Amino acid sequence: MSTDLRQVQKHLKEKYRNEPGSSRITLKANGSETDTPMSCSVDIGRAVYEAEAHAGVGGMGTAACSGDLLLGALAACAQITCQMVASAMNVPTKSIEATTEGDLDLAGTLGISKEARVGFENIRLILKIDAPEATPEQIDSLHEKTEQYCVVMQTLKDPPNLSTEWVREAEDTTE
């Protein structure tokens, strides 16, 4: 089943052009503790995911760790962006698959090495495009525009301002 992406997005683009500011959104996720300090629930508003610490830092290894979720977000965003760009450009594809890999040193996460970075040292995105009828120029343009419009990729390449706020719950003084 084919979707006419231009038709689907037409009214959205018109609205965003005619009503400046209407294109601005805020996404939200909420992490809540579970019965163990090694896991949590992540509510993204449309689904709840179980997450846990990686086995390399003491987790059970039975659920996605936060690094898995980050890599998954990049793979999903790149894959969907590439599909949408291919559709909008009428690039004939049979399949598009995104794979992500990331390298990190858990000695930094565990605080046993001040030299080891906390977080990913390298992240790789591999997009496999099966498009035998597409021209090399179409593939080059697809590559360029996918990277240009992939929200997660652009966020990782040029990180936004990040702020933190700590809210301490007040103690219950009633008896």
N, C-alpha and C positions, 0 to 999 in steps of 0.2 A: 504494500500500500504506500503510495507516494503522497507526501505532504507538500503543498505549495507554500514554502517558507515565506516567500515575498508577500503572499496574500495574508498569511497568519500575522506577519509583523507590520503590515501596512498601517493599520489603525493605531498601533503602538507608536510607530515612528511619527505619524501625523500628530498624535497627542503630545509627544515629547517636543516636537518642533513648535507647536502652537501654545503649549503651556510650559514655559521654562520652569524647571525645578520639579516637574511631575515625574521625571525619570530617576530621581534620587530615591533610593531605598535604603533600609537598614536591615541587615540579616542578623539573626540572633541564635546563639546556641547556649545551652545551660548544662553544666556538668553537676551531678549530684552524687553524694557518697552512697556507697552500698555497705554491706555488712563487713567488708574487708578494706583495709587501707590500700590495697593493691588494685582496686577496680572502681569504676564509676559508671553511671548512666549518663549518656549525652543525648539531650533532647534538642532537636533542631527545628521543632515546631510542626513537622510533618511526619516525623518518625523518631523513635528512640533507639539508640544503639548502645550496646554494652561495650565498654572499653576496659582495658586493664594494663598494668605495667608489663613491659616486655619481660620474657623469661630471663633475659640477660641481666636484669636488675632485681629479680626475685618474683616476678609475676608467674602465673600458672602457664601462660602460653596458650590459653584456650580462646582468647578473644583478641580483637585488634588492639594494638597499642596506639598511642597518639601519633607516632611516626608512620604507622600503617595508614592511619586516617588522613594524615597530611599527603602522603604519596597517593592514596586513593582519590583525594580531592583533585590533585594535579592530573592524574590519569583520566578521571571522569570529565574534567573541564576541557582538557586538550582533545579528547575523543569527541565529545559533543560539539565543541567549537569547530573542529575539523569537518564533522558531518554537516553542520549548519552552513559553513562556508562553502563546502563542495556543492551543497544543494542550491545555495543562492547564486553560485557562479556557474551552475549547470555542468559541473565536472562529473563525468560518469565514473562512479566507483562501484566496485563489487563489495568491498569491505574496508573498514578502517578500524584499527586496533591500537590502543595506547598502552604502553607498559612503562612503569616508573621503577626506578631503583635508587636507593640512597645509602650512603656510607656514613657511619658514625662510630665513634669510639666510646664505649660505655664506661671507660675509666673516668671520663669527664663527668658523665651523668652521676656516677657514684661518688664523685668527689675524691677519688684516690690519685688523680693526676691533675696538677694545675696546668700542665702543658696541653692536655687533651681538651679539645673544644667541646662544649656542651651543645649538642645539636648536630645537624647534618653538616658534613664537610663537603660532600658532593651529592648532587642529585642529577640523575639522567632520565630523560624522557625519550622513549623510542616509539615513533609512530609508524606502523606498518600499513601502507596504502596499497590495496589491490585495485588498480585502475588501468587495465590494459588498453582501454580506448582513449585515455586522456593523453594530451600532448605534454611534452616536457615543460612547455611554457605554462600550461594549466597547473601542473604539479608544483612548479616553482612559485606560482602565485598563491596556490593553496597553502603551501608551506609558509610563505611570508604572512599571509592574512590570518592563518591559524595562530601563529605566534603573536601577532599584533593584537588579536581580540580575545585570547585566552586569559580570563580574569585571574586565575590562580597563578599561571606562569608569570604574568606581568606583576602580580603582587610579590612573588618571590624574587623576581629580578630587581624590582624597585620597591623595597618594603615601605609600607605606609607608616605614619606616626603611630606609635603604640603607647597607650597610657594604661596604667593600672590604678585601681582604687580598692582599698581594703576597707570593708565595713565590718566592724566588730558588733556582733549582736549583744544587746544589753542583757544583763542578768535579770532574771525574774526575782524581784524583791518582795513579792506578795507571799504571804504565808497561809 
